[in-house]
Amino acid sequence: MNEPDAQSPLGRPGPIVELALTLPIFVLYHVGVIFLDVRNATDWVTGPLLRFANGDRLAYVGLTLVLGGAFAVVLGIAGKGTTFRASRFVQALVEGVALAVLMRLAGGFAVSKVFAAAARSGLAVNGGLFTNLVMSLGAGFYEEIAFRVILFGVGAKLWIRLFGGGTMGVLSGVRPPLGVKSIVVFALWSLACALAFSGVHYVGSLGDVFEARSFLYRAVLGLVLTLIYLTRGFATAVWAHAIYDVWVLVL
């Protein structure tokens, strides 16, 4: 009989299950993005994989499916002895939908309070439905890796250790109890990462024109996603982010 997978005190799944839950989004994005002229700015896989395939799209799709299959095998071997149920995908989907609504409400509330005006989504709708669908999936996967796992997770672990005297796991979350210094450092870094997450959407040739309302809206979304990442885990943050973007850009 398999043993339950290791969880955080808040009931988050272990890192192996977290990664497995994001595999469909990873594969669907990489199969779809090859047919587009754009890709997510934080996507570090498509370029090297396409070069390895010598620019052949069919070979690229084949390599993507092989990579996804290898990913699944590795996760299966590494996660041997953990409990992984198909129902977890349903749970991630349901939580993602509910939390996407929470993100929309939180962003709208903040903008309406600060600017006393109706909130907008804060996302520019460009391209066709297929383009927006694929880019939504890419944003959900890669932006969560870049901003929640690497920037926030690694940064918070470093700053809390240096200035707060506490400990935090990159994927396992905060390990209570935290002292006052750790809480202050943690809060400030959360805000800094949310501002960085918002600001990156205005950088580069495909960036939006800066607007205070959309900047605030995205910053609030960044804070909510950080909270989701801390309490529900990486996979739920990926699904919530992707579903939110699909809602705004496609539906």
HELIX and SHEET records of a PDB file:
HELIX    1   1 PRO A   15  VAL A   33  1                                  19    
HELIX    2   2 THR A   46  PHE A   52  1                                   7    
HELIX    3   3 ARG A   57  ALA A   78  1                                  22    
HELIX    4   4 SER A   87  PHE A  115  1                                  29    
HELIX    5   5 LEU A  129  GLY A  138  1                                  10    
HELIX    6   6 ALA A  139  VAL A  154  3                                  16    
HELIX    7   7 GLY A  155  TRP A  159  1                                   5    
HELIX    8   8 ILE A  160  GLY A  164  3                                   5    
HELIX    9   9 VAL A  180  GLY A  199  1                                  20    
HELIX   10  10 VAL A  200  TYR A  202  5                                   3    
HELIX   11  11 ALA A  212  THR A  231  1                                  20    
HELIX   12  12 PHE A  234  LEU A  249  1                                  16    
SHEET    1   A 2 MET A 168  GLY A 169  0                                        
SHEET    2   A 2 GLY A 173  VAL A 174 -1                                        
END                                                                             
